Amino acid sequence: MSTVEKVAIVTGASQGIGAGIVRQFLAKGYRVVACSRNVATSSQLNLVEVTGDISQPEIASLVIERAKEHFGRVDTLINNAGAFLPKPFTEYTGSEFTALLQVNLGGFFHISQKAITEMLRRGSGHIVNITSSLLAEQPLKALPAALTAITKGGINTVTRSLAIEYADKGIRVNAVAPGAIRTPMHAINTHGFLATMHPMGRIGEIQEIVDAVLYLEDAAFVTGEILHVDGGANAGHW
């Protein structure tokens, strides 16, 4: 199958890492379904945009339906949508707990379940989950974010679980675990502080995460991998 035939779904696609992934998949000749709560209208023939909250089952179903309706298949799913809320553990509210679980876990669960169902029909497919290195695997006292750690750490674990479950069905499941990345999520005045959390002494760039996603997409013998793109933070304390 040639690359030009492939269809990728990208969630959290309106800005930052998600928007960068969409651009690169389109440049590679993929047809893309981009989902976000706020997407700009585009006239590109190979791009279909779906506005909505991917944590809601009906939006996940709509995304899959649009992919099948416009392009006839689902080859790749990039689970990029996510929320980050740093604060002391005892200050989280019940509504914040619910909201983070809905976005970070619900946003993964509903669309992944439906995408895998389609991939099983074709006997091939690939999922890449965008998780977190600093919060899920290398927590920092200076940046308490336990609810984000619960959810992103869970995505890391389920990445390996699904990789094993579907390895013999032609479906690969991987993850990219970024450090702090220069996106609209982080105010410019926080970049200096965030840089100190990485041994390399800087924050990452969107393209560096996109490159990791593209590597995994082409790495046919790689599944169950958590690829850390975090300036060395996952290696240990420094």
C-alpha positions as CSV (number, residue, x, y, z in Angstrom):
1,M,0.0,0.0,0.0
2,S,1.5,3.4,-1.0
3,T,1.7,6.2,1.6
4,V,-0.7,8.4,-0.4
5,E,-3.5,6.0,0.4
6,K,-3.1,6.2,4.2
7,V,-5.6,7.9,6.4
8,A,-4.6,9.4,9.8
9,I,-6.8,10.7,12.6
10,V,-5.3,13.4,14.8
11,T,-7.0,14.6,18.0
12,G,-6.2,17.9,19.7
13,A,-5.4,19.1,16.3
14,S,-6.0,22.9,16.4
15,Q,-2.7,24.1,17.6
16,G,0.7,23.1,19.0
17,I,1.8,19.5,18.6
18,G,-1.4,18.4,17.1
19,A,-1.4,21.0,14.4
20,G,2.3,20.2,13.6
21,I,1.4,16.5,13.2
22,V,-1.4,17.3,10.9
23,R,0.8,19.4,8.7
24,Q,3.5,16.7,8.5
25,F,1.1,13.9,7.7
26,L,-0.5,16.0,4.9
27,A,3.0,16.8,3.6
28,K,3.7,13.0,3.5
29,G,0.6,12.5,1.3
30,Y,-1.7,11.1,4.0
31,R,-5.3,12.0,4.1
32,V,-6.1,13.4,7.6
33,V,-9.2,13.8,9.8
34,A,-8.4,16.4,12.4
35,C,-10.5,16.8,15.5
36,S,-10.5,19.5,18.1
37,R,-12.8,21.7,20.1
38,N,-11.8,24.6,17.9
39,V,-10.7,23.9,14.4
40,A,-10.2,26.4,11.6
41,T,-12.0,25.8,8.3
42,S,-9.7,24.5,5.6
43,S,-10.2,23.9,1.9
44,Q,-7.5,21.2,1.6
45,L,-8.9,18.2,-0.2
46,N,-7.0,15.7,1.9
47,L,-8.1,17.2,5.2
48,V,-11.4,16.8,7.0
49,E,-12.0,18.7,10.2
50,V,-14.3,17.7,13.0
51,T,-15.2,20.2,15.7
52,G,-16.0,18.7,19.1
53,D,-14.9,17.3,22.4
54,I,-13.2,13.9,21.7
55,S,-13.9,12.8,25.3
56,Q,-17.5,12.4,24.3
57,P,-18.4,9.0,22.7
58,E,-20.6,10.6,20.0
59,I,-17.8,12.8,18.8
60,A,-15.4,9.8,18.7
61,S,-18.0,8.0,16.6
62,L,-18.4,11.0,14.3
63,V,-14.7,11.2,13.7
64,I,-14.5,7.6,12.6
65,E,-17.6,8.0,10.4
66,R,-16.1,11.0,8.7
67,A,-12.9,9.1,8.0
68,K,-14.8,6.2,6.5
69,E,-17.2,8.5,4.6
70,H,-14.5,10.7,3.0
71,F,-11.5,8.4,2.8
72,G,-12.9,4.8,3.3
73,R,-10.5,3.6,6.0
74,V,-8.5,4.3,9.2
75,D,-4.8,3.5,9.2
76,T,-3.3,5.6,11.9
77,L,-4.6,7.3,15.1
78,I,-2.7,10.0,16.9
79,N,-4.2,10.5,20.4
80,N,-2.9,14.0,21.1
81,A,-5.8,15.6,22.9
82,G,-5.1,16.2,26.6
83,A,-5.3,18.5,29.6
84,F,-2.7,19.6,32.1
85,L,-3.6,21.1,35.5
86,P,-0.8,21.5,38.0
87,K,-1.7,22.2,41.6
88,P,-1.2,20.5,45.0
89,F,-3.0,17.2,45.3
90,T,-5.3,18.3,48.2
91,E,-6.5,21.3,46.2
92,Y,-8.0,19.4,43.3
93,T,-11.7,19.5,43.2
94,G,-14.1,16.7,42.3
95,S,-15.1,18.5,39.1
96,E,-11.4,18.9,38.1
97,F,-10.9,15.2,38.7
98,T,-13.8,14.3,36.5
99,A,-12.7,16.7,33.8
100,L,-9.1,15.4,33.6
101,L,-10.3,11.8,33.5
102,Q,-12.8,12.6,30.7
103,V,-10.2,14.4,28.5
104,N,-7.1,12.4,29.2
105,L,-8.6,8.9,29.5
106,G,-12.0,9.3,27.9
107,G,-10.5,11.1,25.0
108,F,-8.2,8.1,24.5
109,F,-10.6,5.3,25.2
110,H,-13.6,6.1,22.9
111,I,-11.7,6.9,19.8
112,S,-9.1,4.2,20.2
113,Q,-11.8,1.5,20.7
114,K,-13.5,2.6,17.6
115,A,-10.3,3.0,15.5
116,I,-9.1,-0.5,16.5
117,T,-12.4,-2.0,15.5
118,E,-11.8,-0.5,12.0
119,M,-8.2,-1.6,11.9
120,L,-9.1,-5.1,12.8
121,R,-11.3,-5.3,9.7
122,R,-8.2,-4.4,7.5
123,G,-5.7,-6.4,9.6
124,S,-3.4,-3.4,10.0
125,G,-3.1,-0.1,11.8
126,H,-1.0,2.0,14.2
127,I,-1.8,4.1,17.2
128,V,0.5,6.7,18.8
129,N,-0.4,8.2,22.2
130,I,1.1,11.5,23.2
131,T,1.7,11.1,27.0
132,S,4.2,12.8,29.3
133,S,7.7,12.2,30.6
134,L,8.0,14.9,33.3
135,L,4.6,14.3,34.9
136,A,4.0,10.5,34.4
137,E,7.5,9.0,34.8
138,Q,9.8,11.7,36.3
139,P,7.6,13.7,38.7
140,L,9.1,16.9,40.1
141,K,8.4,18.5,43.4
142,A,8.6,21.9,41.8
143,L,5.7,21.0,39.5
144,P,3.0,19.0,41.4
145,A,0.4,17.6,39.0
146,A,-0.8,14.3,40.5
147,L,-4.0,14.1,38.5
148,T,-2.2,14.6,35.2
149,A,0.3,11.9,36.3
150,I,-2.6,9.4,37.0
151,T,-4.0,9.9,33.6
152,K,-0.9,10.1,31.5
153,G,0.8,7.3,33.4
154,G,-2.3,5.2,32.7
155,I,-1.9,5.9,29.0
156,N,1.7,4.8,29.1
157,T,0.6,1.5,30.7
158,V,-2.3,0.9,28.3
159,T,0.1,1.5,25.4
160,R,2.1,-1.6,26.3
161,S,-1.1,-3.6,27.1
162,L,-2.7,-2.9,23.7
163,A,0.6,-3.5,21.9
164,I,0.7,-7.0,23.3
165,E,-3.0,-7.6,22.8
166,Y,-3.0,-6.7,19.1
167,A,0.6,-7.5,18.0
168,D,-0.5,-10.6,16.2
169,K,-3.4,-8.7,14.5
170,G,-1.3,-6.3,12.5
171,I,-1.9,-3.4,14.8
172,R,1.0,-1.5,16.5
173,V,0.5,0.8,19.5
174,N,3.3,3.2,20.7
175,A,3.6,6.4,22.6
176,V,5.7,9.6,22.6
177,A,6.4,11.0,26.1
178,P,7.5,14.6,25.7
179,G,9.1,16.9,28.2
180,A,8.0,20.5,28.3
181,I,7.5,21.7,24.7
182,R,7.2,25.2,23.3
183,T,3.5,25.3,22.6
184,P,0.6,27.7,23.5
185,M,0.0,25.5,26.6
186,H,3.0,27.1,28.3
187,A,3.2,30.9,28.7
188,I,6.4,32.5,27.4
189,N,7.3,33.7,30.9
190,T,7.4,30.1,32.1
191,H,9.9,28.8,29.5
192,G,13.0,29.7,31.6
193,F,11.7,27.7,34.6
194,L,10.6,24.8,32.4
195,A,14.0,24.6,30.8
196,T,15.6,23.8,34.2
197,M,13.6,20.6,34.3
198,H,15.6,19.1,31.5
199,P,19.3,18.0,31.7
200,M,19.8,19.6,28.2
201,G,18.8,22.9,29.7
202,R,16.1,23.9,27.3
203,I,12.5,23.0,26.4
204,G,11.6,21.0,23.3
205,E,10.2,22.2,20.0
206,I,7.0,21.0,18.3
207,Q,9.0,19.6,15.4
208,E,11.0,17.3,17.7
209,I,7.8,15.6,18.8
210,V,6.4,15.5,15.3
211,D,9.7,13.8,14.2
212,A,9.3,11.2,16.9
213,V,5.7,10.4,15.8
214,L,6.8,10.1,12.2
215,Y,9.6,7.7,13.2
216,L,7.2,5.5,15.0
217,E,4.8,5.6,12.1
218,D,7.5,4.2,9.8
219,A,9.1,1.8,12.3
220,A,7.2,-1.4,11.3
221,F,9.0,-3.6,13.9
222,V,8.4,-1.3,16.8
223,T,5.4,-1.7,19.1
224,G,4.8,-1.1,22.8
225,E,7.4,1.6,22.8
226,I,7.3,4.7,25.0
227,L,9.6,7.1,23.1
228,H,10.9,9.8,25.4
229,V,11.6,13.2,23.8
230,D,12.4,15.1,27.0
231,G,16.0,16.4,26.9
232,G,17.2,13.5,29.0
233,A,14.7,14.1,31.9
234,N,13.6,10.4,32.0
235,A,17.2,9.2,32.5
236,G,17.2,10.3,36.1
237,H,17.9,13.2,38.5
238,W,20.7,15.7,37.8
